Amino acid sequence: MVKIYISSTFEDLKEYREAVVQLLKKGGGREILAMEDYLAKDQRPLEKCLDDVAASDVYIGIFAWRYGFIPKQNNPDQKSITELEYRKAKEVAGKAYTFLVKEDVPWPRHFQDDVTREGDSGARIAAFKSELRENSVVNYFSNKAELAGLVTAVVAGWEKKHHAYPEGNAQHGYPSPLTGAIRIVIPSQDTPPNVTLKLTPAQVSGGVVIEFVAEGVRQAEAVVPASHSPPETIEVAEDDILALEYVDGTEQFLTANEMREELASSALVDRAPAASGGAGFGGNILKSLQVLSIDDAYFDGSGKVPRERVLELEHRLRPSPGIFQFADPDKMGDPVDPSAFTKNNGPLLLFMHGPGMRNADTYRDLRNHAVWGTISDTYGDRLLAYEHHTISVSPIANALQIARWVPPESTLHMITHSRAGLVAELLCLPQDGVEASEAIISPLQGALKAENDNARYHALENDIEDLRELLSLRARKRWRVARFLRIACPAKGITTNRLDHYLSLLLNLSTKSKNTHSDGLLKVLTLTVVKHRISFFDLPGLAAQLPSSPLIRILNNPRWESESDLNVVGGRCSSADMMLPVLFAADNLYAEAGDGLVAHSSTKGGLRRRNAVREWYEGRNCSHFGYFENDLVCQHIGEWLTGDDWTLGSKNPVSR
């Protein structure tokens, strides 16, 4: 087992160490020792630390702007523990690897010794870093994701050099990073429209094999040759899809033509840093590369345009929208007849899933939690789930389907995830008569005037008609939304305007969630969108999430007030999702706190409420599909839905 010692100053680099440790642990079979294994402060025992450095195989030194704690005893030169650990590691050649934060990275002033002026620490850290640059091969990082990728690459390279793959993996083809394993030759303008990929053998046993091929996707090349084989050249068409998998499991999808364009602009090279000694693009963080193509036979030779193909995908894989019993998600049966309920039966609890998912997938961890029994006992046969199309159908059409079903004067409790929060918000619109209804609809009518007679024009026409009917039903049926728990909702819209990026993020975040499973819809959909460059505006179910969409403007118009009580839940993206902030930096998805797909500021949007809105944000590694893996979130859901007091109580509320 490889022993890895991670050294740094304490509080300023705590999250950076956490990111490194989480990614290293994904490889398995590694013994990792960091500061948290000693004391919860910087004053760790000197002799024990130095003994552990000596006993380790690999030393990782991470440095920023603090010099660190200086022990008084057994330290004649009065150096910091951090510097002493580095010098101990340098006694063995090839053991020490150093990582420095880039000089231009913004850094908190209270974590800079030259600002806080604690003794001569500012001068000492400056001198020490100067020595590191002169006497060591230094790797530079600008964020947690970059650091974790660089450290993992260094460790994997050491393991490969010393034939020390993590235990239990070598015999199964442990996918060490393909250092120097990929060269992409971009053809000149006068060459045929092909991109040639030259793959050097991966240093693994048996090669790297793609693990999952969704229905409708055929695998053009499956295996990177095993070690010691001659290099292999694979020719691909410009619209074939390159699936790049990184060491943290993140997948990126590009057409060969897009790869060429991005390389020409150096965008990918800049975003995929190689560790010292690496070999260019993805050299030290890329695990495997596959060539995929969409099988047109999947569409029965229909000749349909790409947009129609995407819409057909969802209808094929989600054939039966409707409202179902949800006490046992594995036995949902036929849609529920609303005549079985009256206003005297008690509140109906309605679950709604997010894009590309189903309720059984979305709430899998919640129904496996102890609170599910309490929820089920409380609501009985009034525990319901709305299964619906999220890609090809707009949230307005979804909400109308519920409105048509809801029994008159019934009381609703709702729990939604992601985009479904927009559907539920529509059910909370005020019931103020025809004049108000036309005012609510006006943003859709304004957008319609700006369009020609195209697919988007007809989608807006449908939305206007559907919203008018929804508001009419609202006034006639007069249902009441009493408890609304809105989780990870992009109530002010999503930040990216690239549909392929949005779907790639959905796919990666759902894949990384240990118990969230889809049936291949997201993967097939993502590949189809990438190949045909389909935009948000081709898919009404997703276009509604753009900040400029009429729906977002309607739901954030301060003129409209809702009587429904609302609790909002957001999360913080797991630091284990290392490559996502790197690959999607241009989308500003990680420019502020959020769950990896929806920013905290967006979750705060929606209709103005008569009563205070309660907001609660889980800050401990709660990514977009990870909310229900979080025990605390599940406990709170049980309390919020079944307790007498419908507030967050003492659970970190922020009212507005």
N, C-alpha and C positions, 0 to 999 in steps of 0.2 A: 504494500500500500504506500502510495506517495505521500510524504509528509510536507505540508506547505505552511510556512510561517508568514503571516501578514503583519507588517509593521507600519505604524503611522502615529501621528499625534491623535489625541482622543476625540474630543467633541466636534472639532471642525471637520473631521473626515469620517464621522460615524456612518453616515448614509452611503458614502463611497465604499467603505469596507463591507457594509451589508450587501451592496450590489455585487461586489466581487465574490463574496462568499456564496451567495445564492446561485450565481452562474457556475461557479466551480463545482458546487454540489450536484448540478445536473449531470455531470459526467460520472458520478458515483465512484466509490472505491478510493476516495481521497480523504486523508486526515488533515483537517484545516484548523490551524491555531491562530486566533486573532485576539485582540485586546480584551474582548468581552469574556474570554475564558479565564481572565485573571480577576480584576476588580472593576467595578463600575466607575472607575475614574482613571486619570492618567498616571497615578502614582503606583504603578505595578512593581512587583519585586524584581530587582535588577538581576540577581544571580539566577533566579529561575528563568527569567526571560533569555538570558545569554545561553544558558544550558539548552533551552528549547530551540534557539537559533542553531546552535551547534548540532543538535540531533535532527534537524530538518533536512530534507532533500532540496527544497527550493525556498528561497527567501524573496518575498515581495515587499519592497519598500515604497511607500506612497507618501509624497511630500507636497506641502502647499506653502503656507506662510507663517507657520508656528514652529519654534525650535523644540518645544516639549519639556517635560519634567526632568529636572536635574537632581538625582539622588545625592544626598549629603555623605552617606557612608560608602566605603569601599569604592570610591570614585575620585582618585587623586587628581585627575585632569578636569574634573567638574564638567563633564560632557553630558548631554541629555541621553536618556535611555534610547531614544530613537536613533541618535547618531551611533551610540555604542552597539546597538543591534546590527546596524549596517556594517560597521567595521568588523564585527564578529563574523558576519556572513561572508565578507570579502576574503577571509582567511582560506576559503575553499574556492578554487577557480570554477567558474561556470555555475555557481550556485545563486548569486545575487542578481536580481533584476530590479531596476529602479524606474519609478514613474513620477513625473513632475507635472503639476498643473500648469497649463500654458499661461504666460505672463499677462495676456490680454483678457483672461476670463474674469468677469466680475466676481468679487469675493467679499464676504461680510467684513466690515472694518474691525469688528471686535474679535475676529479671528486672524488678524494681521499683527504680528509682534512689532513691526516698525511703526504701526499706528498707535497701538496701546502703550508702547514704550515701557514694557516691563523689563527693567534692568537693561542688559545688553543683548537681549534675545533677538531683537531685530537685526543687529549686525551679525550675530552668530548664525542665524538661519540663512542670511544672505551669503555668508562665507561658505557655509556647508553646501548650499545649492550650487555655488560656483565650482566647488571641488567635485561635486557629482557630475556636472557637465563636462569637466575636464578629464576625469578619470574613469567614467563609467559610460556604457551605452545606455542613453536615457530615452525612455518613451514618454511622449507628451500627451496629455489628455485635457479635454475641455468640459466633459460631463461624465456622469456616472456610467451611462451606457458605453461610451467610448472606452473608459477605463476598464470596465468589466470585460469587454471584448478583447482588449489588448492583453490583459492579464491571462485570460483563458487561453488565448493563442500561444502565449509564452509557455504556459504550463503544459499545454498539449504538445508543443514542440519539444520541450524537455522530455516528456514521457516517450515520445516517438524516438528521440535520440538514444534514450537509455532503455528502450524496449520495456517501458514500465507503464503499459496501459492499465487503466483502472480495472480492478479485479472483476472477473465475470463478463468482461466486454470483448477481450481480444479474440476469443474463439467465435464471437458472433459478428465480427466485422466492425469493431468499434470505429466510429467515424471521426478519426482525427482530422483537424483542419487541413484543407488541401493546399498547404503552403507551396506556392509556386506552381500549382497544379492547373491553372487556367490561363490561357492566353487567347485573347479575342482579336482576330485579324479583321479589320474593317476594310471592305473592298473600296476601291476608288470609284469615281463617278462613272467611268467607262467600262466597269466590269459588270457581269450579270448580277441581277438583284438577289444575291445570296449572301448570307453571313456565315463565315466558316469559324467554327469553334475548334480549337485544338486542345485536347485534354491530355495532360500528363497523368500517368497512373496514380491513383490514390494509394497511400501507404497503409492499406488496411487489408485484412484477410477476407477474401471473397468479394471485394468490391462494395460499393454503396448502391443499394437497390431502393427504388421508390417504394414507399410503403402503402400508398393509397391511390387508387385510380377510380374516380367517381364515374357513375354511369354517364355515358355520352362523351367521355374523354378517352382517347386512345393514347397509348404510350409509344412515342416514336423511338426513343432510346432509353432503356431501363437501367443499364449497369455501367458504372465507371469501372474500367478494367482493373483487375487485381494488380498488386505490386509486381514490378519487374517485367510487366508486359510493355511492348513498344507503344509509343504514343498513338492515339487514335484520333482521326479527324471525322467529325460529324457535320454534315452539311444540312442546313435547315432553311426552309422557306421564310420569307420576310414576315409572314403572319403566323408562323409557328410561335409557340409560347415557351419561354425559358423560365423554368421554376428554380429559383435560387433558394437554398436552405442554409441558414446560418447556424453557428454553433449553439445558439440558445433556442433553436427550434423555429425561429421566425422564418416565414416563407415570403418571397417577393416574386411577383409575376410580371414579366415584360415580354412584348413581342421582340423578335430578333431585330426588327427595324428600330424599335424604341431603344433597345440596348445600344445599337450603333449611334443613335442620336444623342443619347445620354453620355456615352463615352466621348463623343466628339466635343461635347460641351464641358467635359471633365466633371460633370455633376456626380456621377457615381464614384469616380475616383476620389473626389473630395469627401464624399459621405462615407466611404468604406475604408478607413485607415488601416494600414498594415503595421504590425509591430516591427521593431528594429530587425532588419534582416529579412523582411518579408519580400514578396515579389509582385507588387503592384495590386491591381484591383482585387479586392476580396481575398488577398493572398493568405491571410491568417485568420479570417473569421468565417469564410465560406466553407460549409461542410459538404454540400453536394450540389450538383447542377443537373437538371433533367430537361429534356425537350418534350413538350406535350403539344397535342393538336386536338381541336374539336372535331369530332366525328359528325359530318353532316348527315350521315345516315340516321342519326338519332332523331332528326326532324322529318324523317320519311320522305326526303326529297321534295319537300313542300314548296321550296323556292321562296319561303317567307323572308322578309327583310329582318335584319338582326334584332330590331326592337320587338317584332312580333315573336321571334324565337325566344327571347328572354321572358316575355309574358307567358308564353306557352310552358316554359320550364316550371314556373311556379304553379300553374294550374295543374300540370301533370303530377307534381310532387305534393301538392296541397289540394286535393280534389274536393274536400267537403267543409267549407266554412260554416260556422254556426255556433250556437251556445250549447254546451254539454255539461253533464254532471262531472264534478272534478274530485269527489271524495276519494275515488280510486282512479288515478290518471291512466292506468293500464287497461281499464275496462270502462271507457267513456261511452260506448254504445251509440245510440242514435241521438240526434239533437233533441233538446228538451222542449216540450210543449209549454209555452208561457201560461196557458190557461190553468196549469197545475198550481199556479201561485196567485195569491191575492194580497192586497195591502195588509191584511191581518196576519199573514204568515210570518212576519218578521223580515228584517233586512236580507237582501240577496247579496252574497259576496261574489264578485266577478273578478277573475284573474285574466290578465291579458299579456301575451308574449310580445317580444320584440321582433325586429326584421330577420327573416330567414329562419326563424325558429318555430317551435311549438311549445305549448304550455308545459307538457310533460318534460321537455328538455330544459326549458328555462327555470322551472321551479323544482327540478329534481332534488337538489340538496335540501330545499326547504321541506319537502314532503318526507325526506329521510330524517329530519330533525325531530327531536322530542316534542317541539311545539305543535307539530302537525296534528297530533292526536287531539290537543286542546282546540285547535281551530276547527277540525272536523266535527268534534262533539258540539261545539258552539253553533255551527251553522247547519249541520246535518245535510239534508237534501237541497238546501239553499246555497251550497258551495258549488259554484259554477265556473266555467272557463269559456272564453271566447276564442275560438280558433278562426284565423282569418288570413287572407292574402295581404302581405305587407309590401310587396314589390310592385305588383301590377295594379293595385287598387289604392286609391288615395285614402288618407285618414278620414276624410269627410264621408266617403262611401262606407268605410268601416263603421263609423259612428251611426250612420243612418240605419245600417243593418241591425245594430243593437237597439236603436230607438224604435224600429218597427216591432221588435220582439218584446221590449219591456212592458210588463203589465201596468195598466193605469194606476197612478198614485202610489206606486211602489217606492220603497226606500232602497237605495243602492249603497253598498260598500264596495270600493274598487281598489285593487292592487295591480299596478302596471309596471312593466319594465321597458326602458328605452323608448322607442317611437310610439309604443302603445299609450304613453302618457298624453300624447297629442290627441289621440282618439277619445280618451276619457275627458280631456279638457273640453272638447266639443259638447259632451253630454252635460257639462256644467254651465253652459251659456245661459244668460238670463232669459226669462220668458215674458217679454215686455210688449208683445203685440206686433202687428204687421210693419208699422213704421220702423221700429227698432230692428226688426229682422232684415229689412232692406238695407238699413245702415250697416249692419253686421256684414252683409254680403258684398258691400260696395268695393272692397279691395279686389275681390275676384272679378267684378265687372270692369274695374279699371285695367286689370291685367289682360282681360279679354280684348279690349280695344287696341292693345299694343301688338296683338298677334294677327298673323294672316290665317288663311284657312288651312291649317296644318294639324298635326297630331296634338300639339299642345293646346291649340285653340279648342279642339273638340273636348280635350280633357277638362279645360276650364269651364266649358259649357256644361259638362256633366256635373262638375263640382257646384256650380251655381244652382242647378236644378236640385241636386241632392241636399245642399245646405238649406235651401228654402223649405224642402219637405221636412228636414230634420227639425228646424225651428217651429214649423207648424205642429209637428208631433209633440215637441217640447211643451208648447202652449196647451195642447189638448190633453195629453196624458199626465202632465204635471208630476213627473217623478221627482224624487228628492235624493240628491247625493249627500249622504251624511258623513261618511268616512272615506277619504281618498288618500291612499298611500302611493306616492309617485316616485319611482326609483329610476335614477339615471336617465331622466327625460331631457332631450334637447329642446327645452321649451322656448329658447331664444334661437334655436338653430344650431347646426354643426358648422365647424370652421372650414373644412375642406370643400372645394368645389370640384374636386376630381372624383368621379364615381368609382374608378378603378382603385384609387387609394382608400376610399371609404369601405369598399367591399373587402379589400385586402386586410384592412384593420379588423373588420368584423370577423373575417375568417381566422386571422391569427389569434385574436383575443378569445374567440370561442374554442379554438383548438387548445389553447393553453389552459383553459378552464378544465379541471380534471373530471368534472361530472356533467359538463354541458355537451350534448351530442346533437348534431344535425344529421340529416339523411343524405348529405351530399349536395343539397341545393346551393349552399353558399359557394362551394368550390366550383361547381359547373357554371354558376352564374358569374363568378369572378372571372373565370377563363373566357367566357363568352364576351363579357364586357371588355376585357383587355384586348382580345383579338379584333373586335369590331369597333373599338373606341366609342362605345355607346356612352351618352352623357346622362346626367341626372334628369334632364328635361324629357328624356325618352321614357322614363319610368315614374309615373305619377305618385306611386307609393313612397318613393324615396325623395323626389324633388320637393315634396312638401316640407322637408326638414331644412332646406336652405334658408338662411336668414332673410333673404329677399323674397321668399315665397308669400303669396297672399295669406295663406293659413297662419304663418308665424306673425304676420302683421295683425290679423284679426285677434289672435289669442293674446297679444301684448298691447292691445289698444286700451289705455287706462279708462276709457269711457265705459267699458263693460265690467260690471261687478258680479261676482258669483257668491251665492250664499253657502256653497259647499265648504266644509272644513278640509284643510289640506295639510298633509305632512310630506315634506320633500326629503329624499335621501340621495346623497352623492357619495362618490368614493375617490380613492387615490390609486392611480395605476401602480401595479406591482413593479418593484424595482427589478424583478426577474425578467421583465419584458425588455431586454436590453437593446435589441436592434431596432425596435419600433421607433423610438425617438430619433434615431439616426436616419433611417430610411424615409421617414415622413416629416423631417424637420421643416421642409418648405410649406407644409400645411398648417403650421402654427398650432398643431394639436397638443403640443407639449409646452407651449409658451406659458401656460398657467396651470394651476392645479386642476386635476380632473382624473377621470377613470380610464384614460387612454383613448376614449372616443368622444366623450361629452365633458366639456369644461364645467367647473363649478358655477361660473357665472351664467351659463346657459340653463342649468337646472333651476335657477332662481326665477325664471320667467314664467309666463302664463297669465291667466286672467287675474285681475285684481280681486282680492278676497275681502268680504265684509269682516270676517274674523281674522285674527292673526294667523299667518302661515308659520308653521314650525319647520325649521331646516336643521338637518343633522347630517354631518359628513364623517364617514368612517375613514380615518387616515392611515389605517394599517394594512397596506397592500390589498386594496379592494378594487380590482379592475372591472371593466364593464360587464363581463360575464362571471365575475367572482363574488358578487354580493351575497349570494345564498350559500357560498362556501364558508362565509364568515359567521361564526357562532353567535357573535354579539348582534349582528343584523337580524338573524333568525329569531333570537330571543326577543328583540324589540318588536318585530313584526307580530309575534304572538301576543305581546302585551298590548300593542296598539289596536289590534283587531278584536281582542276578546276582553280587554279591561274596561272598567266603567269610565275611566278618565281618558278621553281620546286626545291626549297630548303626549309630547315626548317627556313630560315631567322633568326629572333631574338628569335625563340622558343628553346632556350637552345641547339644549335647545337654543336656537337663535330666532327670535320672533321678528316679524316685519309686518 
